[in-house]
Amino acid sequence: MSAPEKAGSSSLLRQPMAVWAIAFAAVVSFMGIGLVDPILPAIASELRASATQTELLFTTYLLVTGTAMFFTSWFSSRVGAKRTLLIGLAVIVAFAALAGSSSSVGAIIGFRAGWGLGNALFISTALASIVGAASGGVAGAIILYEAALGLGLAVGPLVGGLLGSISWRGPFFGTASLMAVGFLAILTLLRAPRTTPAVDHIPLAAPFRALRRPALLVMGMTAFFYNMGFFVLLAWTPFALVPLGVSNAMTLGWIFFGWGLALAVTSVFVAPLLTARLRRTSVLLLVIPALTVTELLMGLLHANAPALITLVVVGGLFLGVLNTVLTEVSMEATDLPRPVASSAYSGVRFLGGAFAPPLASWIASASGTTAAPFFFGAVVLLVATGILVGGRRHLARADATSEHMQEVAEAIAMGDTD
């Protein structure tokens, strides 16, 4: 390793405390996505809820997150990133604690919706805040953010399983406590700039108008169906494993820790290697079909627990690449301000994830087999592939340009004032 490389590696770790505070809160925030996965069977059993009702824990969370994403760029451009972060964290703390205190699945479903609102506010500005506070360059700051995202997705199911083995309420109270620590850390360590940079207020309708652009519409619809396949794998697999004798919260936690770790590794390390050698759309057209085959095999091998567990982890490898590259293409495919493109793309994408879990449960109930939702997941991934093939001509800009980290960061950081 050359001297500059060594210096870059060490500077990546030598960050102000504010950066580590935001990164910690980001890890906990992303933990919330998979946190409930290991405790779904326990909640269904103890609260006498059906699988479809329990899957609504994902739906309300993602539905509100997706809807709110359309408005976060407008909100943060007026309120500022630090206040948006703190509001988001406070909302998460309140609703996670309320979910843990609930005595009915309906109440938890409602409180997960409030949690989703806080999550949308927080994750929409976490990257901008890390970039604004980090030392050693924007690229390093974004790597830290991606690492926090991957770590949160990996650790969430493990923490959910660990605390869920004590009580299904444990993961909710644990998240509330960790987010409260993150709130205090950001409140005390993240300083506002002394001078307020001039930023344009983003119109409320901007993300909706952005979807008129063919490139962003193609990416939004591709991500919509892709996220359906993503959450079929994440949300239905715990129920598919129950008839095979795998229902313990801790066991499920370890399984989805492996899934999240695989996702984290390929997101941070493998995706950049592939996009350095292939066009971004080519990467997507290789990896989405690979994930399609994975979910097809999950359906065919649904009665074999070791095979199903292995395929979950393999799916994580593909999902990590796709999460990164889909986001890159959506940001580079148009000349729209990136906060606007991000709001529009993220909103549509999360909505796809919201519909998938209860739909998967309904399909299983109607068909009488735990395999059917995985076949459904393969079908929606085929639809995503078809949309991408049909609209690829609109994505030439994303294939022709390399990502400029400074430009990305500055655009995302609009509204980074206090």
N, C-alpha and C positions, 0 to 999 in steps of 0.2 A: 504494500500500500504506500502511495506517495505521501509526501508531507502535507500537501493541500487536502488530500482525502482524509488523513488522520485529523487534521484541524477541523474539517467539516464534521467528522463523526463526533469529535469531542464537543464542538460548539452546539450540536444538536441536543446534547444532554445538559449543557450549561445554560439553563433558561431561568428567567425571573420566576419568583414564586407564584406570581399571578398566572403564568402560563400553566404551571402544574395544577393550580387551583381549578382553572377552566377545564383542563384535560381530565382531572379527577371527576368533576361534575359531568363531563361528557361521557365518561365510562359508565357512570351510574345511570345516566339518561338512556343510553343505548342498552343497558342491562334490562330496562323496562320492557323491551320488545319480547325477549324470550324468557323473562322472569317467571311468567305464569305457566309456561309450557309443562314443567314437571309436576305441577300441582293441579292440572286440569282434571285428571281422574279423581283426585282426592276431593276437590270442590264438588264435582258431580255427585260423588258418593255421600259426602257429609251434608250437603245442602239439598239432597234429593232433586238434583237438576238433570235434565237430559243433556246428551252430548251437544245438541244444537244450541241449547241455552248457554252452556259453558263456553262454546266457541264464540259466543257474542262478546266475551271478554276481549277478544282480539278485534272484533268488528267495530264496537263503539270506540275503542281506543284509536284504531286506524282511520275510521270514518271522520272523527273529529280532527285528528291530526291532519288528514288529507285536505279537509275543507278549510281548516285554519291556515294551511300553507299558502292558499291563494291570497291571503291578506297579510302575511307576515312581513313581506317587503314593504308594503304601505305603512304598517305599524312601526317597524324598526326605523324607517327613514324619518319618522317624526319623533319617536320616543328616544331613540338611541340604543346602541347595542347593549351597554351595561344594564340599563333599566329593563330592557327586554329580557336579558338573561335572568335577572333577579325576579322579575314577575313570573317568568316561566318556571323557575325553580320553586318559588313559593306556592304556585298552583299545584305542582307535582307533589310537594310535601303534604299539602292539605288533603288532596284527593287520594293519595296512596294511604295515608293514615285512616281516612274515612272508609276506604275499601277494606282495610284490615279490621275495622270495628264493625263491619256489617254482619248481619245475620241472615241475609237472603241473597240468592244469586242475582236477583233483579237489582238490588241496591249496589252490588259490586259492579254490575254492568254499567249502571249509571255513573258511578264514581270513576270507572275506567275512562269514560268519555271526558270527564274533567281532567283526568291525568293526560289524555291525548292532547288537550288544548295547551297545557303547560309544556308538554314535550315539543309541540310545534313551535312555540315561542322560543324555547331554549335552543333546539338544534338548528333553527334558522339563522341564529347569530353566533353560535359557538365558534365556527371556523373563522369568521371575521374578527372575533375577539382574540383568538389565539394568534392570528396573523398580526394584529395590532400590538400585542404585548410581547411577541417572541423576539429573540435575538438570533443572529446567525443565518438570516435569510428566510424568504417566504417559503421556498421549497421545503426547507426543514420543518417549518411550522405546519405545513399541510401534511407532511409525513406524520408528525405528532398527532394531528387530528385523526388521520386515517387509522393510526395505531390505537387511539382511544376508541374509535368506532368498533374496530375489530375485537379489541379486548372486551368491550362491553357486551357485544353479541356472544362472545365465548363464555364470559364469566356469568352472565345473567342466568342461564339455565342451571349452572352449578350452584350458585347462591340460592336460586329458587328451590333446587332439590335439597340442599343442606338445611335451609330454614323450614322448608315444607315438610321435611321428615319429622320435624317437631310439631308443627301445626301449619295448616294451609294459610293461616293469618301471618305467619312469620315473614314471608317474602315482602308483603305489603308494608309492614312496620319497619323492616330492615331498609327498604328503599327510602321510606320517609326519613329515617334517621340519617342515612348517608347523604341524601339530598339536602337536609338541613345543614350538615357539615359543609357541603359544597356551597350553599347559599352564604354562610358566614365567611368562608374563605374568599369567595369572589367579592363580597361586600367590602372586606377589609384590604384585600391585596390588589384588586384590579382598580387602577387609578384612571380617572378621566383625563383626557388631554387638556392642557391649560388653555389652548386656543381651539375654538370650534371650527373644524373644516367646513367649507361650504359644500352642502350636498343638496341635490334636487329631491324634492318630495315626490315619491312615486305615486302616480294616480291609482285609485282603488281598483279601477277596471283593467289596469295594465296587464296582469297575468291572463285575464280572459281574452283580451284582444290578441295577446301573444299566440294563443292557440289557433289563430287564423293563419299563422305562418305554416306552410306545408311541412317544413322540416321539423318544427317543434310538435306539430300534430302527429306526425309519424312516430316520433320518439315517445310522445306521451301515450299513444295507443299501444305501441310495442311494450312499453313499461307497464301499462295497465294489465295486459294479459300475462306478461312475465311475472308480475307481482302476485297474480292469482296462483300461478304455479309455485312460486316461492312459498306462499303461506299455506297451500295445500300440504306441502312437505313439512313445514314447521308445525302447523297447528293440528293436522290430522294424525300424524305418525304416533303421538302418544296414545291415542285411542285405538289405533291399529295394533299396537303392541300389547294392549291389555288382554285380549283373548289368548295371547301367546305366553302369558304368565309374567309379563314385564309391566308392572304398574307402580312399583315403589318409586317415590319421589326422588330419592337419592340416585337410584339406578338411572332413571330418566334424565336426571341432572347431568350425570357423567356422559351419557350418550350425546346429549345436545351440547355439552362442553366440547366434545370432539368435533361435532358439526361446526360450532362457532369458531373453534381454533383453526380448522381447515379453511373456513371462510376468511378469517383474518389474515392468514398467511398468504393465500392467493390474491387477496385484495391489495395488500401492500407490496408484495414481491413479484408475484407471477404476472399480474395484469400489465405492469409497466414493461416487463420483458417481452410480452406478446405484442403490445402496441408499438414497441420499438422495431419490430420485425415485420409486422403485418398492418394493413389498414385497419382502422378501428371497426368499421362495419364488417370486415372479413373475420375479425376475432369474434364478433357477435354471432355471425352466421355459422361459425364453427362450434361455439360453446353452447348456444341455446339448443341446437339439436342434441348435443351431448347430454344436457340436462333433461331433455325430452326422453331420451333413451333410458336415463336413470329412473325417472318416474314411471316409465312403462315397465321396467324390470321390477320396481317396487310393487306394482300391481300384480305382476305375474308371480312374484315370490313372496306375497303378503303373508303366507302361512309359515314362513321360515324366519324365525327371529334373528339368527345371526346374519342372514343375508339382508334383511330389512335394516338392521342396525348399520351394517357396512355401507349400504347404499345411501343411508342418511348422511354419513360422513363424506362419502364421495360427492353427493349432491352439494355439500358445503364447499368443496373445492371449486366447483363450477359457479356457484352463486357468488363467491368472492370476486372472481374475474368479471362476471356480468354486472355486479353492482358498480364496480369502478368504471368499466368501459361504457356502460349505458349513460352514466352521469357525465362522463367526458364528452360523449357524442352530443348529448342534449345541450351542453354548455357551448360547444364549438359549432353547432350546426347553423346558427343564425348570428346576426350582428346585434341582437337584442341585448340590453343591459343584463348582465348575468343574474342580478337579484330577481329580475322579472322572469327570465327563463327558468331559473331555479324554482320559483314559486309555482309557476304553471306546471312544469314537469313533475315536481314533487307532489303537488296536489293530486294530479291525475294518477300518479303511480300509487300513492297510499290508498286511494279509493279502490283500486283494483285489489289490493291486499285486504281491504275491509270486507268485500263481498265473499271472498273465497272460503273462509273457515265455516260459517254456517251452511253455505251451499254444499261444501264437501260432506258435512254431517248429514244433510238432507239426502244427498245422493246415496250415501251408505245405507241410510234407513230405507229408502225407496227400493234399492237394489237388493238389500239383504246381504251385502258382502262388504268387508272392509277394503277390498281391492278397488272398488269402483271409483272412489275419490282420486286415487293415483292415476287411473286411466283418464279421468277428467283433467287432472293436472297436465298430463302429456298432451291432451287435445288443446288446451289453452296455450301451451308453449308452442305448439305447431301454428296456432293462429298468430302468435307474436312473431314467429319466424316469417310467416307469409306476409304480414304487414311490413316487416323490415325489407323483405325482398322487393315487394311492390313499390315501396317508397324510397328505395336506396338512392335513386337519382337525386332526391332532394337533400341528401346528406353529404354531397361532395365536399362541401366546405369543411366538414369535420374530418374527412379523410385527408384533405389537402393541407391542413394546417397543424402545426404542433401546438401544444398547450403552453401558453405564456403564463407562468405562475404569478408574476407580479400583477399582470392585467386581471387575472382571475381574482386574486385577492382584493385588489382595489375595488373591483366592481362589486364583489360580494359584500365588501365592508361598507357599502353605502349606508349612511345612517349610523356609523360607528362613533357616535357622540354621546355625551352624558348630559 
